Amino acid sequence: MVSPIKRFINDLNPTNLRYLFYLVTPNETTYYRVEDVPQFIDRTVSWFIILVLIETTVLLLTGRRHMIALNDSITSITSGIFSQLPKVGSRVISLVVYTYIYENYRVFDVSYDSVWLWVFAFLAQDLAFYLAHRAIHEAGIFWSFHQMHHSSEYYNLTTALRKGCFQEFGTTFFECLQAFITPPSMFITHKALNLLYQFWIHNELIPKLGPLEYILNTPSHHRVHHGRNPYCIDKNYAGVLIIWDRIFGTFEEERPEERPVYGLVENVNTFNPLYLQLFEFKALGWDKPQLKNSEHKDIFPGIWNKIKAVYMPPGYFPGLETKQFFWWRYMKEPSSGIPEV
């Protein structure tokens, strides 16, 4: 049995580091069976720790201590551990549904080692992430699955680990749309690599990356996504490729004159990871439909309006315009009612 220290050192190899940047070839990341797919996330934990330590050291040595806080980082790391709980045999829940669809309803068979299938799976998973990520921001109560990730008022590598325990339930539908073509082993590979790529973009140290900004999701683009400034709301949902935001009209450039301020629109003053995982379910599912105006009248009068308060966008109130996208409504003007910061 390999000791934890030896395993930690063994995992600090260039291949595992490349996983964090999606710098892989089809040949080395194509597997016939799900059982053959490596535990990519487990293999990169050593690099998570090293990169967090490097970032922290740089912030402290360059006089930017205000960009990181120990209590906040502990909350983020604890939340990352919590997020591993809703798993089936250490694999994501979506894989169970996905495998059933693929085995019973796939449209046609493609050789599992086809490069074109690998490219298709990469694009399909990235698009699925965009759609799912957008849904868990805009589709009412679905926001409760994801708001945990945005609850930090800091933006550093530990923020990437701050995951919602229930997020998998909000993304499974979109991921399983690929199951009619892509084999489960290829799906689970790209799902893991897509997620790992998003680790390094959670930082304020890396500036804009020139021409890469047009194609890839970068730290600059994702800083906007995490901002609570009015111009940042409901923007830049990308996983790896920013092209989906450009295509669907949700792209927003980072503004040097108005740097993103991080956190929720209404921040919650606690570092309790369990409370942060759960409070939004009550806030959106119960508190919002019961809101009253200054005259003590219901803002959402009647049963139908109270139901709308739950499934309409989190920022929706009567009188604000919404538009249709896929199966949910989104705010026509996402910045409406968002206070300046």
Rosetta blueprint (number, residue, H / E / L):
1 M L
2 V L
3 S L
4 P H
5 I H
6 K H
7 R H
8 F H
9 I H
10 N H
11 D L
12 L L
13 N L
14 P H
15 T H
16 N H
17 L H
18 R H
19 Y H
20 L L
21 F L
22 Y L
23 L L
24 V L
25 T L
26 P L
27 N H
28 E H
29 T H
30 T L
31 Y L
32 Y L
33 R L
34 V H
35 E H
36 D H
37 V L
38 P L
39 Q L
40 F H
41 I H
42 D H
43 R H
44 T H
45 V H
46 S H
47 W H
48 F H
49 I H
50 I H
51 L H
52 V H
53 L H
54 I H
55 E H
56 T H
57 T H
58 V H
59 L H
60 L H
61 L H
62 T L
63 G L
64 R L
65 R H
66 H H
67 M H
68 I L
69 A L
70 L H
71 N H
72 D H
73 S H
74 I H
75 T H
76 S H
77 I H
78 T H
79 S H
80 G H
81 I H
82 F H
83 S L
84 Q L
85 L L
86 P L
87 K E
88 V E
89 G L
90 S L
91 R E
92 V E
93 I H
94 S H
95 L H
96 V H
97 V H
98 Y H
99 T H
100 Y H
101 I H
102 Y H
103 E H
104 N H
105 Y H
106 R L
107 V L
108 F L
109 D L
110 V L
111 S L
112 Y L
113 D L
114 S L
115 V H
116 W H
117 L H
118 W H
119 V H
120 F H
121 A H
122 F H
123 L H
124 A H
125 Q H
126 D H
127 L H
128 A H
129 F H
130 Y H
131 L H
132 A H
133 H H
134 R H
135 A H
136 I H
137 H H
138 E H
139 A L
140 G H
141 I H
142 F H
143 W H
144 S H
145 F H
146 H H
147 Q H
148 M H
149 H H
150 H H
151 S L
152 S L
153 E L
154 Y L
155 Y L
156 N L
157 L H
158 T H
159 T H
160 A H
161 L H
162 R L
163 K L
164 G L
165 C L
166 F L
167 Q H
168 E H
169 F H
170 G H
171 T H
172 T H
173 F H
174 F H
175 E H
176 C H
177 L H
178 Q H
179 A H
180 F H
181 I L
182 T L
183 P L
184 P H
185 S H
186 M H
187 F H
188 I H
189 T H
190 H H
191 K H
192 A H
193 L H
194 N H
195 L H
196 L H
197 Y H
198 Q H
199 F H
200 W H
201 I L
202 H L
203 N L
204 E L
205 L L
206 I L
207 P L
208 K L
209 L L
210 G H
211 P H
212 L H
213 E H
214 Y H
215 I L
216 L E
217 N L
218 T L
219 P H
220 S H
221 H H
222 H H
223 R H
224 V H
225 H H
226 H H
227 G E
228 R L
229 N L
230 P H
231 Y H
232 C H
233 I L
234 D L
235 K L
236 N L
237 Y L
238 A L
239 G L
240 V L
241 L E
242 I L
243 I H
244 W H
245 D H
246 R H
247 I H
248 F H
249 G L
250 T L
251 F L
252 E L
253 E L
254 E L
255 R E
256 P L
257 E L
258 E E
259 R L
260 P L
261 V L
262 Y E
263 G L
264 L L
265 V L
266 E L
267 N L
268 V L
269 N L
270 T L
271 F L
272 N L
273 P H
274 L H
275 Y H
276 L H
277 Q H
278 L H
279 F H
280 E H
281 F H
282 K H
283 A H
284 L H
285 G H
286 W H
287 D H
288 K H
289 P H
290 Q H
291 L L
292 K E
293 N L
294 S L
295 E L
296 H L
297 K L
298 D E
299 I L
300 F L
301 P L
302 G H
303 I H
304 W H
305 N H
306 K H
307 I H
308 K H
309 A H
310 V H
311 Y H
312 M L
313 P L
314 P L
315 G L
316 Y L
317 F L
318 P L
319 G L
320 L L
321 E L
322 T E
323 K E
324 Q E
325 F E
326 F L
327 W L
328 W E
329 R E
330 Y E
331 M E
332 K L
333 E L
334 P L
335 S L
336 S L
337 G L
338 I L
339 P L
340 E L
341 V L
